[in-house]
Amino acid sequence: MRLCILLVLLAFVSFCSANVQAAESFEVFLEKHCVRCHGPELEERDLRIDQLSRKWESAEDSHLWGEIIERINSGEMPPEGEPQPTTDEISVAVGELDTLLRQGRAARMAARPPVSHYRLSRPEYQNTVYDLLGVRYDPTKPGELNADPRWHGFERVGSLLSLSPSHVERYYKAAETVLSRAFPEQPIETKTVRKTAADIRYNGGKKQEEYLKRFGIQRPLRALIFPGREMQAFRSNWFGRQGPEQSGLYRAKMQVSGIRPPGGQTPHLRIGQRTGESTVDGMIDLDITAPEDEPQIIEFEIFLETPIDLHFTVVVSDIISRAKGGHHRNILSSDSYIFTHTSETALLNPTGPKLFDEEGNGIFSFVLLDWIEWEGPITSPDELAKRKNIIPAQGAAVDHAADALQRFAERAWRRPVEQAELQPYLDAYRAELEAGEQTEAAFQVALQGVLTSRHFTYLVEGDIEPRERLDDWELASRLSYFLWSSMPDEDLFAAARAGQLTGDDLSAHVDRMLADPKIERFIADFPRQWLQLHRLGMFPPDGQLYPEYDAWLESSMSREVTEYFRTVFNENLPLDSFIESDWTIANRRLCEFYGLPEPDSVTFQRVQLRPEDHRGGLLTMAAILGLTSDGTRQRPVHRGVWVSEAIFAKTPPPPPANVEPIEPNPPDSPKATIRQKIEAHAQNASCAACHRKIDPLGLAFENFDAIGKWRTHEHVAQGTGGDPAVDPSGEMPDGREFQNANDFKTLLLDDRDQFLHAFVEHLCTYGLRRVLTVDDRDDIQAIVDEAKQKQYRLKDVVRAVATSELLQKR
């Protein structure tokens, strides 16, 4: 026992010593360079640095400390004429002060009162109402729930998910929508609507069919869909009803084929909402490989919030224009243009633009649509089962209604509920009955109260009396929202009710959850937040500089990351796979972009990589390289910051305000790379302090341009001489050198323990819904130690977090 106490004391003393050493080192800098002008003898600008609060967790004077960092960074402090600090002194001082400020902010963000509330994010709300009531609802639709604020990509940090008056109003509206879909006034009729190409393209096609008869042509009319053109794919009024009751799952079938010119891209069909002229936000993306004479029938399902209109468009970036005069974009400009088969276009449209050159090759890729059929809205038996026995029968006694509401509230609030808590909702139910409402309508008022309660929209943890650990009900919710982004299932509820979420029982439930299909929500959501994929496409690449970039490439880039993560998770591969691998998961569009052999399938599949492909792992994926660009050029500094945050869980100090941007190359000067300009910029000692740590992490990827395409020379628009060769070499902060991205990744693999530690921190931030603090270090290290024993395998790392002591603590 004495030995354990001694070890704890030694660890505590070691931790305190490290912080004291950092503070003393920073205080030495202040005493040497700052207190002389901002101290007891001289108080310039009414600032006494020696009297500023060092209680970092209380945020006292934090705005002044932030200004001090900025002024040291910018070189304003110390002023000219005073002894100037070295680059190393600036680096140490700024780093230590920034660390102290961040630790203080993390402590404030992680501070938990006896009862903590963590609001559900939009995806969690969407999943929860589906698992609770079998209702499909899109909270991201304009006018629905407010967007979730992000902290370094994470959308689940409770201290940021506040509740404003606008939130309350929208939650009431959302509850009304969800309940109206779960319990519609009239039964929802599933209907099938079929539209032919004649219906969609030719307004029925009667006139065009008469024209075909003159030539004795028996082929049916077909619709041509070209790059840059749109065509109607779905209208709510096709189903003859209006209103939200049409929203739901729809099943579609369509018969299509494609024309692909030699050397051109596979025709890619996108179905989605129109966002601008000739622009469609893709909801369904399909490569069309069937030839004209052998059309294929494609089926898919999609959730639609109606009323809505969907359009077809073809997405390709390499339009091969062999048409004289460049008139090919006007082919569909007139309804008089008739199409049945490529062999008959000249006959039917003698004065129209040509689709083929003299050799019979297509001028560009396009899709041929024969017909499309929609069925919906569809409600599955499983969805209907979730709503069974929720609403009491007409004329049921109030006691029966109270019992039914209690059962529903316990599932919705994810804990035992006393009937006294439900009294206001039961009173509202009685009032509705007395006003003449039927039982079902009256009971929905009570249900709406349950769904707009803080106990539903928040995860509530703790009691009035403080305690260190979660109870079993709270742990069930924390686990389910960590791994499923939704409420617990009946097995978890039963385990919580029986007090069986400890030890082997807990491990068994975690294993079951990892194998459940709902784990797909974690696979889709965690890497998106961890890797900050929301930034991809934030600055659309310049079409003149990157003509090969299109909407299909962008969505393929994002999918590559998710599909890759899914493979590493499902196969339980080591975390090393995130740094380097000899394979990736790609589709045709990505293979074309990366220069890989075209796959046989139109879906994403595992593709083997060769050294000359210059890919492997996350860091050389186009999505990662593109999300740190500004649409015109790569940004090595931003890439370095991303690597620091995502791979090492270290956020560099902020840059000084009003940093001078990198100017375009002067026309009369030799062409210079961005690296050369950054190095010139970083000659200033105050800039060099941070750039020395950040820049190498991004410069290692200089062989990749703003959209992640491999290159050996940097394209410079202005200047004299040829485009300069890129230089991806560098030196890690600890002095280890690398020559290119491959060498850099090898060095990262040498630091796999550091990466593992950072990855566990990201997982815990996601699972705990809060910022980590120094108080979590021992628990984090325990998870890391267990993960190392499992050979760093991804699913085992996630399992170690889910069963950890840390996840069971408040």
C-alpha positions in Angstrom: 0.0 0.0 0.0 2.8 2.4 0.9 4.6 1.6 -2.3 1.4 2.5 -4.3 1.0 5.8 -2.5 4.7 6.5 -3.1 4.4 5.8 -6.8 1.3 8.1 -7.0 3.2 10.8 -5.2 6.2 10.5 -7.5 4.0 10.7 -10.6 2.2 13.8 -9.2 5.5 15.4 -8.3 6.9 14.6 -11.8 3.8 16.2 -13.4 3.9 19.3 -11.2 7.7 19.6 -11.8 7.2 19.6 -15.6 4.6 22.4 -15.4 6.7 24.4 -12.9 9.7 24.0 -15.2 7.6 25.2 -18.2 6.3 28.2 -16.2 9.8 29.1 -14.9 11.2 28.9 -18.4 8.5 31.2 -19.7 8.9 33.6 -16.7 12.6 33.8 -17.5 11.7 35.1 -20.9 9.3 37.6 -19.5 11.8 38.8 -17.0 14.5 39.1 -19.6 12.6 40.8 -22.4 9.2 42.1 -21.1 9.1 43.2 -17.5 11.6 46.0 -18.0 8.9 48.0 -19.9 5.8 46.4 -18.4 6.7 46.0 -14.7 7.0 47.8 -11.4 9.6 50.3 -12.7 7.9 51.2 -16.0 4.2 50.5 -17.0 3.9 51.2 -20.7 0.3 51.0 -22.0 -0.9 50.4 -18.4 0.2 46.8 -18.7 2.0 45.1 -15.7 3.0 41.7 -16.9 4.2 40.7 -13.5 0.7 41.3 -12.1 -1.2 39.3 -14.8 -3.0 36.3 -13.5 -1.3 32.9 -13.8 -4.5 31.0 -13.0 -4.9 29.7 -16.4 -8.0 27.6 -15.7 -10.0 30.7 -14.6 -9.4 32.6 -17.9 -8.4 35.7 -15.9 -6.4 38.0 -18.2 -6.3 35.3 -20.9 -7.2 37.9 -23.6 -4.1 39.9 -22.5 -1.9 36.8 -22.6 -3.2 36.1 -26.1 -2.3 39.6 -27.2 1.2 39.1 -25.7 1.6 35.9 -27.8 0.6 37.8 -30.9 3.0 40.6 -30.3 5.9 38.3 -29.6 5.0 36.3 -32.7 4.8 39.4 -34.9 8.1 40.8 -33.6 6.5 43.9 -32.0 7.8 42.7 -28.6 10.4 43.4 -27.6 10.5 46.7 -29.7 13.4 47.9 -31.8 16.3 49.2 -29.7 15.8 46.5 -27.0 17.8 43.3 -26.8 16.2 40.8 -29.2 15.5 37.2 -28.3 16.8 34.4 -30.4 14.6 32.1 -32.5 14.9 29.4 -29.9 13.9 31.7 -27.1 10.8 32.9 -29.0 9.9 29.3 -29.9 10.1 28.1 -26.3 8.3 31.1 -24.8 5.5 31.2 -27.3 5.1 27.4 -27.2 5.0 27.3 -23.4 2.6 30.2 -23.0 0.3 28.8 -25.7 0.3 25.4 -24.0 -0.6 27.0 -20.6 -3.5 28.9 -22.2 -4.7 25.8 -24.1 -4.5 23.7 -20.9 -6.5 26.3 -19.1 -9.1 26.5 -21.9 -9.3 22.7 -22.0 -9.9 22.6 -18.3 -12.7 25.1 -18.6 -14.3 23.2 -21.5 -14.0 19.9 -19.7 -15.3 21.2 -16.4 -18.3 19.2 -15.3 -20.8 20.3 -12.7 -22.6 17.6 -10.7 -25.1 17.2 -13.6 -23.7 17.5 -17.1 -25.7 18.0 -20.3 -24.4 17.1 -23.7 -26.7 18.1 -26.6 -27.2 15.7 -29.4 -25.6 16.6 -32.7 -27.7 16.7 -35.8 -26.6 13.2 -37.0 -27.3 11.9 -33.5 -30.7 13.4 -33.4 -31.5 11.9 -36.8 -30.3 8.4 -35.8 -32.1 8.6 -32.5 -35.6 9.4 -33.9 -35.1 6.6 -36.4 -34.1 4.1 -33.8 -36.9 5.3 -31.4 -39.8 5.6 -33.9 -38.6 4.3 -37.2 -38.9 7.7 -38.7 -36.6 9.1 -41.4 -35.9 12.8 -40.8 -33.2 15.1 -42.3 -32.1 17.7 -39.7 -29.8 19.4 -42.2 -32.6 20.4 -44.5 -32.9 24.3 -44.7 -35.1 25.5 -41.9 -34.6 22.4 -39.7 -32.0 22.0 -36.9 -29.2 24.5 -36.5 -25.7 23.5 -37.7 -23.4 22.1 -35.0 -20.3 24.2 -34.1 -16.9 22.4 -34.5 -13.9 22.2 -32.3 -10.9 21.0 -34.5 -13.4 19.1 -36.7 -15.3 17.5 -33.8 -19.1 18.3 -33.7 -19.8 16.6 -30.4 -18.0 18.8 -27.9 -20.6 19.5 -25.3 -19.3 22.8 -24.1 -19.9 24.2 -27.6 -23.3 22.6 -28.2 -25.3 25.3 -26.5 -29.1 25.8 -26.8 -30.4 29.1 -28.1 -34.1 30.3 -28.5 -33.9 29.4 -32.2 -32.9 25.9 -31.2 -35.9 25.5 -29.0 -38.3 26.6 -31.7 -36.8 24.2 -34.2 -36.8 21.3 -31.8 -40.6 21.8 -31.4 -41.0 21.9 -35.2 -38.8 18.8 -35.6 -40.8 16.9 -33.0 -44.0 17.8 -34.8 -42.6 16.5 -38.1 -41.3 13.3 -36.6 -44.6 12.5 -34.9 -46.7 13.3 -37.9 -44.6 10.8 -39.9 -44.8 8.2 -37.2 -48.5 8.5 -36.8 -50.0 10.1 -39.9 -53.7 11.1 -39.9 -54.2 9.0 -43.0 -52.4 5.8 -43.9 -49.5 6.5 -46.3 -50.0 4.9 -49.7 -47.0 3.6 -51.5 -47.2 4.4 -55.1 -45.2 3.5 -58.2 -44.6 6.1 -61.0 -42.9 5.3 -64.3 -41.6 8.0 -66.6 -40.2 7.2 -70.0 -37.7 9.3 -71.9 -40.6 10.6 -74.0 -42.3 11.8 -70.9 -39.3 13.5 -69.4 -37.5 14.9 -72.5 -40.2 15.3 -75.1 -43.3 16.3 -73.1 -44.9 13.0 -74.0 -43.3 12.6 -77.4 -46.4 12.5 -79.5 -45.1 15.0 -82.1 -41.6 13.3 -82.2 -43.2 9.9 -82.6 -45.1 11.1 -85.6 -41.8 12.4 -87.0 -40.2 8.9 -86.5 -43.0 7.2 -88.4 -42.1 9.2 -91.5 -38.8 7.4 -91.6 -40.2 4.0 -90.6 -38.1 4.1 -87.4 -39.4 1.7 -84.7 -37.0 2.5 -81.9 -38.3 4.3 -78.9 -37.3 7.8 -78.1 -34.3 8.1 -75.7 -33.1 11.0 -73.6 -29.6 12.3 -74.1 -27.9 13.6 -70.9 -24.7 15.7 -71.7 -22.0 17.3 -69.5 -23.3 20.7 -68.5 -26.9 19.9 -69.1 -29.7 18.9 -66.7 -32.8 16.8 -67.0 -35.7 16.1 -64.6 -35.3 13.0 -62.6 -38.0 13.3 -59.9 -40.9 15.6 -59.0 -43.0 15.4 -55.9 -46.2 16.1 -58.0 -45.6 13.0 -60.0 -47.2 11.2 -57.0 -50.3 13.4 -57.0 -50.0 14.5 -53.4 -48.5 17.5 -51.7 -47.1 18.0 -48.2 -44.6 16.4 -45.9 -46.4 13.0 -45.8 -44.6 12.2 -49.0 -41.2 12.3 -47.3 -39.6 8.9 -46.8 -37.6 6.1 -48.5 -38.0 5.8 -52.2 -36.9 2.9 -54.4 -35.9 3.7 -58.0 -35.2 1.7 -61.1 -33.9 3.1 -64.4 -32.7 1.8 -67.7 -29.6 3.5 -68.9 -26.5 3.1 -71.2 -23.6 5.3 -72.0 -21.3 6.5 -74.8 -17.6 6.9 -74.0 -15.2 8.4 -76.5 -11.8 6.9 -77.0 -9.5 8.2 -74.3 -12.4 9.8 -72.5 -13.9 9.2 -69.1 -16.6 6.8 -68.2 -19.9 8.5 -68.4 -20.9 9.4 -64.8 -24.5 10.1 -64.0 -25.4 12.2 -61.0 -28.9 12.5 -59.5 -29.5 15.3 -57.0 -30.9 18.8 -56.3 -30.1 21.6 -58.5 -27.8 24.2 -56.8 -27.1 26.5 -59.7 -27.0 26.7 -63.5 -25.9 23.3 -64.8 -24.9 22.3 -61.2 -26.4 19.4 -59.3 -25.5 18.4 -55.7 -25.1 14.7 -56.0 -27.3 12.4 -53.9 -26.8 9.4 -56.1 -23.6 8.9 -58.2 -23.3 6.2 -60.8 -20.7 5.2 -63.4 -22.6 4.0 -66.6 -20.7 1.3 -68.4 -23.4 -0.4 -70.4 -23.1 0.1 -74.1 -25.9 1.7 -76.1 -27.2 -1.6 -77.5 -27.1 -3.3 -74.1 -28.6 -1.0 -71.6 -28.6 -1.9 -68.0 -31.3 -1.6 -65.3 -29.9 0.1 -62.1 -31.7 0.1 -58.8 -31.1 2.2 -55.7 -32.9 3.5 -52.6 -32.8 7.1 -51.4 -34.4 9.1 -48.6 -36.2 12.2 -49.8 -37.5 15.1 -47.8 -40.4 16.3 -50.0 -41.4 18.5 -51.7 -38.3 18.2 -53.8 -37.2 18.2 -57.4 -34.2 16.0 -58.5 -32.3 16.3 -61.8 -30.0 14.2 -63.9 -26.6 15.5 -64.9 -23.5 14.0 -66.4 -20.2 14.8 -64.7 -16.9 14.6 -66.6 -13.9 16.9 -66.7 -12.3 15.9 -70.0 -14.9 16.9 -72.6 -13.2 15.8 -75.8 -14.4 18.4 -78.3 -14.0 17.3 -81.9 -17.1 19.3 -83.0 -16.3 22.1 -85.4 -17.0 25.5 -84.1 -17.4 24.3 -80.5 -21.2 24.1 -80.8 -21.5 20.7 -79.0 -22.9 22.3 -75.8 -26.0 23.5 -77.7 -27.2 20.0 -78.8 -30.0 20.0 -76.2 -30.9 23.6 -76.6 -34.0 22.8 -78.6 -36.8 20.3 -78.1 -36.7 19.7 -81.8 -33.6 17.6 -81.5 -34.6 14.0 -81.6 -32.6 11.0 -80.5 -33.2 7.2 -80.8 -29.8 5.7 -81.7 -26.5 7.0 -82.7 -26.8 5.5 -86.1 -29.9 7.6 -86.8 -28.9 11.0 -85.5 -27.8 12.4 -88.8 -31.0 11.1 -90.4 -33.3 12.6 -87.8 -31.3 15.8 -87.3 -29.7 16.7 -90.7 -29.0 20.3 -89.7 -28.2 19.6 -86.0 -24.8 19.4 -84.4 -22.8 16.2 -84.9 -22.4 13.7 -82.0 -19.6 11.7 -83.7 -16.6 12.6 -85.7 -15.8 11.2 -89.2 -14.4 8.0 -87.7 -17.6 7.3 -85.8 -16.1 8.1 -82.4 -18.2 10.0 -79.8 -17.3 13.6 -79.3 -17.8 13.4 -75.6 -19.2 11.1 -72.9 -23.0 11.1 -72.4 -25.7 9.0 -70.9 -28.8 7.6 -72.6 -31.9 7.3 -70.5 -34.8 5.0 -71.5 -37.0 5.2 -68.5 -37.0 5.7 -64.7 -39.5 4.2 -62.1 -40.0 5.5 -58.6 -41.7 3.6 -55.8 -42.5 5.3 -52.5 -42.7 6.4 -49.8 -41.8 3.0 -48.4 -42.1 2.0 -44.7 -40.5 -1.2 -43.7 -42.0 -3.7 -41.3 -39.1 -3.0 -38.9 -39.9 0.7 -38.9 -43.6 0.0 -38.3 -42.7 -2.3 -35.4 -40.9 0.5 -33.6 -44.2 2.4 -33.4 -46.3 -0.5 -32.1 -48.1 -0.1 -28.8 -46.9 3.5 -28.3 -50.3 5.1 -28.5 -53.1 3.8 -26.3 -56.3 2.6 -27.9 -59.2 5.0 -28.4 -61.0 5.6 -25.1 -58.2 4.0 -23.0 -58.2 4.9 -19.3 -55.9 7.6 -18.2 -53.9 5.1 -16.2 -53.2 3.1 -19.3 -52.1 6.3 -21.1 -49.8 7.1 -18.2 -48.2 3.7 -18.4 -47.8 4.0 -22.2 -46.2 7.4 -21.8 -43.9 6.1 -19.1 -42.7 3.2 -21.3 -42.0 5.6 -24.2 -40.3 8.2 -22.0 -37.9 5.6 -20.6 -36.7 4.7 -24.0 -36.6 8.3 -25.2 -34.9 9.6 -22.1 -32.7 6.5 -21.9 -33.2 6.0 -18.2 -35.9 5.0 -15.6 -38.7 7.6 -15.4 -41.0 8.3 -12.5 -44.6 9.1 -13.5 -44.4 12.3 -11.4 -41.9 13.6 -14.0 -44.5 13.1 -16.7 -47.4 14.9 -15.0 -47.2 18.0 -17.1 -47.4 16.0 -20.3 -50.3 13.9 -18.9 -52.1 17.1 -17.9 -51.7 18.4 -21.5 -53.1 15.0 -22.7 -56.2 15.3 -20.5 -56.7 18.9 -21.6 -56.7 17.8 -25.3 -59.2 15.1 -24.5 -61.5 17.5 -22.7 -61.2 19.8 -25.7 -62.7 17.1 -27.9 -59.5 15.6 -29.5 -59.3 11.9 -30.2 -57.0 9.8 -28.1 -54.3 9.5 -30.8 -54.1 13.2 -31.4 -54.2 14.1 -27.7 -51.5 11.5 -26.9 -49.2 13.0 -29.5 -49.2 16.3 -27.5 -47.8 14.3 -24.6 -45.2 12.6 -26.9 -44.1 15.9 -28.2 -43.4 17.1 -24.7 -41.2 14.1 -24.1 -39.3 14.7 -27.4 -38.7 18.4 -26.7 -37.6 17.8 -23.1 -33.9 18.3 -22.3 -33.8 14.7 -21.2 -34.3 13.7 -24.9 -32.3 16.4 -26.7 -29.4 16.1 -24.2 -27.4 13.3 -22.8 -27.7 13.9 -19.1 -25.0 12.6 -16.8 -24.6 12.9 -13.0 -26.7 13.7 -9.9 -27.1 16.6 -7.5 -24.7 14.8 -5.3 -21.3 14.7 -7.2 -20.0 11.2 -8.1 -16.9 10.1 -10.1 -18.5 7.3 -12.2 -21.4 7.0 -14.6 -24.3 4.8 -13.5 -25.2 1.9 -15.9 -27.9 3.8 -17.7 -25.5 6.7 -18.4 -22.8 4.3 -19.5 -25.2 2.5 -21.9 -25.9 5.9 -23.5 -22.3 6.9 -23.6 -21.4 3.6 -25.3 -24.2 3.7 -27.8 -23.6 7.3 -28.8 -19.8 6.6 -29.1 -20.2 3.5 -31.3 -23.6 4.0 -32.9 -24.3 7.7 -32.7 -27.7 6.8 -31.3 -29.7 5.6 -28.3 -29.1 2.2 -26.7 -30.9 -0.9 -28.0 -33.1 -3.2 -25.9 -30.1 -5.4 -25.0 -28.2 -2.4 -23.6 -31.3 -1.2 -21.7 -31.8 -4.6 -20.2 -28.1 -4.7 -19.1 -28.4 -1.3 -17.5 -31.6 -2.3 -15.8 -29.9 -5.4 -14.4 -26.7 -3.6 -13.5 -24.7 -5.7 -15.9 -22.4 -3.3 -17.6 -19.2 -4.1 -15.8 -16.3 -6.5 -16.4 -16.8 -9.3 -18.8 -20.4 -8.3 -19.3 -19.3 -4.9 -20.5 -16.7 -6.4 -22.8 -19.3 -8.7 -24.3 -21.7 -5.9 -25.0 -18.9 -3.8 -26.6 -18.0 -6.8 -28.9 -21.7 -7.1 -29.8 -21.9 -3.4 -30.7 -18.7 -3.5 -32.8 -20.3 -6.3 -34.8 -23.7 -4.7 -35.2 -24.5 -3.0 -38.6 -25.0 0.3 -36.7 -21.2 0.5 -36.3 -21.3 1.9 -39.9 -22.4 5.2 -38.3 -19.1 5.3 -36.4 -17.1 4.3 -39.5 -18.8 7.1 -41.5 -18.7 9.8 -38.7 -15.5 9.5 -36.8 -13.0 9.8 -39.7 -15.0 12.7 -41.1 -14.6 14.6 -37.8 -11.1 13.4 -36.9 -9.6 14.3 -40.3 -11.7 17.4 -40.8 -13.1 16.3 -44.1 -15.7 19.1 -44.0 -12.9 21.3 -45.3 -12.7 19.4 -48.6 -14.3 21.6 -51.3 -14.5 24.5 -48.9 -12.4 26.4 -51.5 -13.5 25.0 -54.9 -10.4 24.6 -57.1 -10.0 27.1 -59.9 -11.4 25.5 -63.1 -8.8 27.1 -65.3 -5.9 25.8 -63.2 -7.4 22.4 -62.4 -9.8 21.5 -65.3 -9.7 17.8 -64.3 -11.4 18.6 -61.0 -15.1 17.9 -60.9 -17.9 17.1 -58.5 -17.5 13.4 -59.0 -13.8 13.5 -58.3 -14.4 15.5 -55.1 -17.1 13.0 -53.8 -14.8 10.1 -54.8 -11.9 11.7 -52.8 -14.1 11.9 -49.7 -15.4 8.3 -50.2 -11.9 7.0 -50.5 -11.1 8.1 -46.9 -14.2 6.5 -45.5 -13.9 3.3 -47.5 -10.3 3.0 -46.5 -11.1 3.5 -42.8 -13.9 0.9 -43.1 -11.4 -1.7 -44.5 -8.8 -1.0 -41.8 -11.5 -1.3 -39.2 -13.3 -4.4 -40.5 -10.0 -6.2 -41.1 -8.6 -5.0 -37.8 -5.4 -3.8 -39.4 -2.7 -1.9 -37.5 -2.8 1.9 -37.3 0.4 1.8 -39.4 -2.0 1.5 -42.4 -3.1 5.1 -41.9 0.5 6.2 -42.4 1.6 3.9 -45.1 0.3 1.0 -47.2 0.7 -0.7 -50.6 -3.1 -0.5 -51.3 -6.0 1.8 -51.3 -9.8 1.7 -51.9 -10.7 3.5 -55.1 -13.3 3.7 -57.9 -12.8 4.4 -61.6 -12.7 8.1 -61.2 -9.9 8.0 -58.6 -7.9 5.4 -60.5 -8.0 7.6 -63.5 -6.9 10.6 -61.4 -4.1 8.7 -59.7 -2.9 7.0 -62.9 -3.9 3.5 -61.6 -5.2 0.7 -63.8 -8.9 1.0 -64.4 -10.8 -1.4 -62.1 -13.2 -4.0 -63.5 -16.0 -2.9 -61.1 -17.8 0.5 -61.0 -17.8 0.4 -57.2 -15.0 1.2 -54.7 -12.6 -1.7 -54.4 -9.2 -2.5 -53.1 -6.5 -1.5 -55.5 -2.8 -2.5 -55.3 -0.3 0.3 -55.3 3.2 0.3 -56.8 6.1 2.6 -55.6 5.8 4.7 -58.7 2.1 5.4 -57.9 3.3 7.7 -55.0 0.3 6.8 -52.8 -0.4 4.8 -49.7 -2.0 5.7 -46.4 -4.1 8.7 -45.6 -1.5 11.4 -46.0 -1.1 11.0 -49.8 -4.9 10.7 -50.4 -6.2 13.5 -52.6 -8.9 14.4 -50.1 -6.3 15.1 -47.3 -4.0 17.0 -49.7 -7.0 18.9 -51.1 -8.6 20.0 -47.9 -5.6 22.1 -46.9 -5.5 24.0 -50.2 -7.1 27.3 -51.1 -8.4 26.4 -54.6 -5.5 27.9 -56.5 -2.4 26.5 -54.8 -1.2 24.1 -52.2 -0.6 25.5 -48.7 2.4 23.8 -47.1 1.9 25.6 -43.8 -1.8 24.6 -43.6 -0.8 21.0 -44.5 1.8 21.1 -41.7 -0.8 22.3 -39.2 -3.2 19.6 -40.3 -0.5 16.9 -39.8 0.3 18.3 -36.4 -3.3 18.2 -35.3 -4.5 15.0 -36.9 -1.4 12.9 -36.5 0.2 14.3 -33.4 -2.9 15.9 -31.7 -0.8 19.1 -31.2 -2.3 22.4 -32.3 0.5 24.9 -33.1 0.3 28.4 -31.6 -1.8 30.9 -33.7 0.0 33.0 -36.2 0.3 36.8 -35.6 -2.6 38.9 -36.9 -2.3 40.5 -40.3 0.3 38.1 -41.6 1.4 39.2 -45.0 0.1 36.8 -47.7 2.4 35.2 -50.2 2.4 37.4 -53.2 2.2 36.2 -56.8 5.5 35.8 -58.6 6.5 39.1 -60.3 6.5 38.8 -64.1 10.1 40.0 -64.4 11.5 37.7 -61.7 12.6 34.1 -62.0 9.8 31.7 -61.2 9.9 30.7 -57.5 8.2 27.8 -55.7 5.9 28.4 -52.8 8.5 26.7 -50.6 11.1 29.3 -51.6 8.7 32.1 -50.7 7.8 30.6 -47.4 11.5 30.2 -46.5 12.1 33.8 -47.3 9.1 34.8 -45.2 10.3 32.7 -42.3 13.7 34.5 -42.2 12.2 36.8 -39.6 13.1 35.3 -36.2 9.5 35.7 -34.8 8.2 33.8 -37.8 10.9 31.2 -37.9 10.1 30.0 -34.4 6.8 28.5 -35.4 7.6 27.8 -39.1 10.5 25.6 -38.1 8.1 23.2 -36.4 5.2 23.4 -38.8 6.7 23.8 -42.3 8.5 20.5 -42.6 5.3 18.6 -41.9 3.7 20.2 -44.9 6.7 20.6 -47.2 7.1 16.8 -47.3 4.1 16.7 -49.7 5.3 19.3 -52.2 5.1 16.7 -54.9 1.4 17.0 -54.7 -0.5 20.1 -56.0 -3.6 21.8 -54.6 -5.9 18.9 -55.6 -3.5 16.2 -54.6 -2.2 15.3 -58.1 1.4 14.1 -58.4 4.0 16.5 -60.0 7.7 17.0 -60.2 7.6 20.7 -61.0 5.5 23.5 -59.6 3.4 25.4 -62.2 4.1 29.1 -61.7 1.9 31.4 -63.9 4.2 34.4 -64.0 8.0 34.9 -64.0 10.9 34.2 -66.2 12.4 30.8 -66.9 10.8 27.3 -66.7 8.6 25.9 -64.0 10.9 25.2 -61.0 11.3 21.6 -59.6 9.7 21.0 -56.3 11.7 20.2 -53.2 10.0 17.9 -50.7 13.0 17.4 -48.4 13.2 18.7 -44.9 14.1 18.1 -41.3 11.9 17.0 -38.5 11.9 19.2 -35.4 14.1 16.7 -33.7 16.7 16.9 -36.5 15.9 13.7 -38.5 16.1 14.4 -42.2 13.9 13.2 -45.0 14.0 13.6 -48.8 10.4 13.1 -49.8 7.0 12.0 -48.6 8.0 8.3 -48.4 10.9 9.1 -46.1 8.6 11.3 -44.0 6.1 8.6 -43.6 8.9 6.2 -42.6 9.9 8.6 -39.8 6.2 8.8 -38.7 6.2 5.0 -38.5 9.2 5.2 -36.2 7.0 7.4 -34.0 4.1 5.0 -34.1 3.7 5.2 -30.3 3.2 9.0 -30.6 0.7 8.5 -33.3 -1.2 5.9 -31.3 -1.3 8.2 -28.3 -2.7 11.0 -30.5 -5.2 8.7 -32.1 -6.5 7.5 -28.7 -6.9 11.1 -27.7 -9.0 11.8 -30.8 -11.1 8.7 -30.1 -11.6 9.8 -26.4 -12.5 13.3 -27.4 -15.2 11.9 -29.7 -16.4 9.4 -27.2 -16.4 11.6 -24.1 -17.8 14.6 -26.0 -15.3 16.9 -24.3 -11.8 18.3 -24.5 -9.2 16.3 -22.7 -7.1 17.7 -19.9 -3.9 16.8 -18.1 -6.1 14.9 -15.6 -6.8 12.4 -18.3 -3.2 11.5 -19.0 -3.0 8.3 -16.9 -6.2 6.9 -18.3 -5.1 7.7 -21.8 -1.8 6.0 -21.2 -3.6 2.9 -19.9 -5.6 2.7 -23.1 -2.4 3.2 -25.2 -0.6 0.4 -23.2 -3.5 -2.0 -23.9 -3.6 -1.1 -27.6 0.1 -1.7 -27.9 -0.4 -5.2 -26.5 -2.9 -5.7 -29.4 -0.3 -4.7 -32.0 -1.9 -1.3 -32.6 -4.9 -2.9 -34.5 -7.7 -0.4 -35.1 -10.8 -2.3 -33.9 -8.8 -3.4 -30.8 -7.9 0.3 -30.2 -11.6 1.3 -30.4 -12.5 -1.6 -28.2 -9.9 -0.6 -25.6 -11.4 2.9 -25.5 -15.0 1.6 -25.2 -14.1 -0.7 -22.2 -11.7 1.7 -20.6 -11.9 3.2 -17.1 -11.9 6.7 -18.7 -15.1 6.1 -20.6 -16.8 5.0 -17.3 -15.9 8.2 -15.5 -17.9 11.3 -15.4 
